[in-house]
């Protein structure tokens, strides 16, 4: 069966993940990504602008009103974006399980 | 001590990282960018702060406010942008932060997206320049001239430079780091190529036409033309007269450079090399011409 979307880049995956629990702004997404990835994934401003713009065009996220005088842009996940994230998480889990079945649970090379 | 300075230097697009390094080095020496440009950048003196700079190339920003807000959220201050889509940003430098804090593109996909935006343009313009090279070369073969050759070589140089640059920005790891002096080299090379193009584009053409009634008591009719650039020029003459005439081109020292002669419907061409200066084109009726003979003459120098 053909996949509905291509595998996500790390930046796209983390941006969607950081919006899973509720709206967040670019800086918040960047900090949360840094924490979730244990410092391995940093999303720079150019990457953030391009990724959020693309995901808004695809309908995966949308801007929502910012409370008060805060100039920061707040984004939230759409239903379509939530589904993309769930699909990607399932794909990654499947990959990890396949890797574990070979590398941890004692599968042998070229096993039929 | 001066508090402002202007720097005239050009960096090719594929060396934008070199420009960032130079801006950072200037900030370390107390010169902070006030306005960035493709040809001219303005700096002001401030030793109290250190900045790290970022350059983004993006000609199709669909939401400029969101674009700048996204950068501002991570501490990037917008400085200026250029007519051709480059945006200058800076962030106060904190040595305790990791280097990634000063990168605006942080994954391979977005880095490639940015380099693709410029390389597409580079390949397109490079292709156009090569097509112009072919057209100019064909023209120069049919009408050899210094300007035509200069224009052809300039188009070829620009075309090759753009194509190589488009490849380099797309393959930074293979292309390697440019040498330190490339900014100035590029400024010089680009200026020479532009001058070459300009030299070729300014195709010198002058026209004159006159009706001349022969009167032996009057001096020969003379048209003064001026030549701005050294080159081969073609003098194209059309004359309509019943008498025989000599048409000569002389320099201001009186030296005859070429002569066209004949009568009736005279049509002639002469190609001569002329240095910059003023020249006389003289129409002289030969001996025995009846006074009152009418002639019309048309000259074109190209």
Interface residues (C-beta under 8 A of the other chain):
Chain A: X9 X10 X11 X25 X26 X27 X30 X41 X42 X43 X44 X45 X46 X47 X48 X49 X50 X51 X52 X53 X63 X71 X72 X73
Chain B: X54 X56 X62 X63 X66 X67 X69 X70 X71 X72 X73 X74 X76 X89 X98 X100 X101 X103 X104 X105 X106 X107 X109 X110 X113 X114
